[in-house]
Amino acid sequence: MTRVVDRSPETPVQADRLTESLAATVLSARLVRGWSVNVLSQASGVSRAMIARIERGDVQPTAALLARLSGALGMTLSELVANAEGAPDRLVRCQEQRVWRDPETGYLRRAVSPRASVMLQLIEVELPPRARVSLPRESYLFIDQQIWVLEGRLRFVEGEQTHDLEVGDCLQLGDPQVCIFENPTRSTSRYLVALRKR
C-alpha cells in the first residue's frame, strides 16, 4: 500500500515562528521553576550564553540542545515542542502535524500525537543517510520509550550497547543512558518513537 504524506520541512516563516515560540516556552518554563539562567545552565550542561540566545529567539536550537534543556526542565522534547505550538487539541490531521528539521543534522521530526496527549506521545523521525544524533541521558530519566523501524536501517547506541535495527524491529529502551541514533546507510531511515511519561 502506498502511503502519501507531505514531508516538506517548515517554510522559513514557520521555522521563525516556531523558534520564537520555543524561545518563549523555554523562558517561561525556567521562570515558573524560579530558576536563573545559571541554574538551568548547570542542570542542562548548556552554556549561559547559548540559553540566553535561545530565549531571545536569536538561534534555532538543535535537537541535542533542546533535549538537554527539556530534560533539565523535567519535560520530554515532544512536550517542550508541543507547548511551543499552542493550545492542546485531541485531533491533529496529517497535514497539520508539526514538522521540524534539526539545523545541524537534517533529522526530520514529525509530531504525530495531538497536543492534548501529554503522557503518551508518538513521533515519526526521518534520519538522513550517514546522519548521527546524540541525546543526553537526562532526556530519558522520566520516560519509557520504544523505537519501531518503518523504513531503512537504524543503528541505535544505548550506552555501551549497540542495536542494529531493520524494518519491523521494535526496541524497548533500558535504563537511561546517553543514546545515539545513527543511519549507517545511503538511504533515509524512518522510524516511530513511542514514549510514555512516567
N, C-alpha and C positions, 0 to 999 in steps of 0.2 A: 504494500500500500504506500503510495506516495504522500508524503506529508509536506505541505507547502506552508512555510512560515516566513514572515518578513523578519529577517535578522539584521536589518540595517542598523548600524550604530546611531546614536543620537546625533541630531544636527548640532552645529556649533552653538546655536541659541539655546537648545535644550540642554546641552552639556554645561553651558554657562549658568543656566537656571539651577541645575542640579548641584553644581559647585557652590553656588550661593546658598542653596538650601542646606547642603551638608555643613557649610561654614556655620550657619545659624544653629543647626542641630547639635554640632559638637560643642559650640559655645554654651548653648542652653543646658546640655547635659552636664557640662563641667560646673556651671554656676548653681544648678539645682543641688549638686553634691557639696557645694560650698568649697570647691577646690580652686586653688590658684593654678596658673599655668605651670608653676614649679611642681606642684603635686602631681598633676596629670603627666608631666614630663617624666617624673621619677617612676610613676606607676606603669607607664606605657613604653618607656625607652625611646620616645620620640623627642627630639630636641625642642627646647622652648621656642626657638626661632621658627621652626617648622610648624609647631602648633599655632603660633601667632599668625603665620602666613595662611594656614588652613582656615582659621577662624575669621580672618579678614576676607576670605574668598580670593586670595591672590594666586593660589595654586590649585590645580586639580589633583587631589591626593591619589596615590596608587592604592591598589588592593592591599598590599602589605602594610602601608601606613594606616589605612582605615581599620584593618584587622587589629593592629596594635592598640589603636585608640578605643575601638569598640570593646575589646577585651578588658582594657583597664577600666572602662566605664560600666562594666557589667552587662554589656549588650552584645548580641550577635551582630555580625556585619550586616546581615539582612535586616535586622531590626533598626540599625542605625540608618540605613538607606531608606527603609520604609517610613521612618519618622520624618526624614527629609522630604518625602514625596507628598505628605499632607494627610488629610483625614482618612480614616480607615474605611474600606469597602469590603463587602463579603463576596462580591463577584468582580473578577477582572477579566475582560475579554483579551483574547490573544494579542490583538493589535494594540491593546492598552498596557500590556506588560512592559515594565520599565527595563530598558536595555542599557547597560553601562559597560564601557570599554576601559580597561586599565591602560593608562597612557604609556606605561613602561613596557609591558609585555604583549599587549594586544589581546589579552584574556578578555573574553566577552561573557558577561553575566546577565542572565535574564531572570528577573524576579517573577516566578510563576504564581506563587501564592497571593491571594488577596491580602491587602494591607491589614485587614482585621485579624488575620491569622498571626498571632504572636508566638504561641507555644510550639506550633508545627509550621515549618517553612520548607518550601520546595524551590530550588534554584537550579536552572539549567545553565551549564557552562560550556563554552567552546574555547578550547585551548589550541592556539595556532601551532603549526609544525615547529618543533625544536624549542618551544616556549617552556619556561620554568617559573613557577610562582611559589615562593616560600612564605608560610604563615606561622606566626609565633605560637608557642604553647598556650599562651593566655587566651587565644581565640577559642580554645576547646575546653576551658575549665568548667563551663556550666551548660554544656550541650551534649546530647547524644547525636551521632551523625552516621549516615550511611552514604556510600557512593555507588551509583549504578551506571555502568558504561553503556552508552547508547550507540556510539559510532567510534571507530578507530581504536586506538590503544592508549592506555594511561599508565604511567609509572608513578606510583604513589609511595613516597618515602615517609615513614612514620617513625621518627626517632632513628633507631639503628636498623629497623626492619623495612625492606623494600617489597612492594607488591606490584607485580606486572599484571595489569588487568586488561581483559579483552571484552568485546561486545557481549553483553548479557551478564557479566560478572558483577556481583554486588558485595561490597566490603563494609562491615561494621567497624568503625574506628574503636581503638582500645583506649588506654589511659592517655590523658593529654600529653602531647609531645610536640616538638617543632615538626611541622608537616610540609612536605614539598610535593606539589603537583607538577609533573613533568610529562611532556609529549615527546618521546624519543623518535617519532616517525616524521615522514614528509607529508602526512595528511592530517587534517584537523581532527582533534579528539573532542567528542561531545559526550557529556555525562550529566546525570542528575544528582544533585546533592539534596538529601532529605535530612533535616535536622529538627530535633525537639529540644526545647529549652527546659532544663531541669528546674 
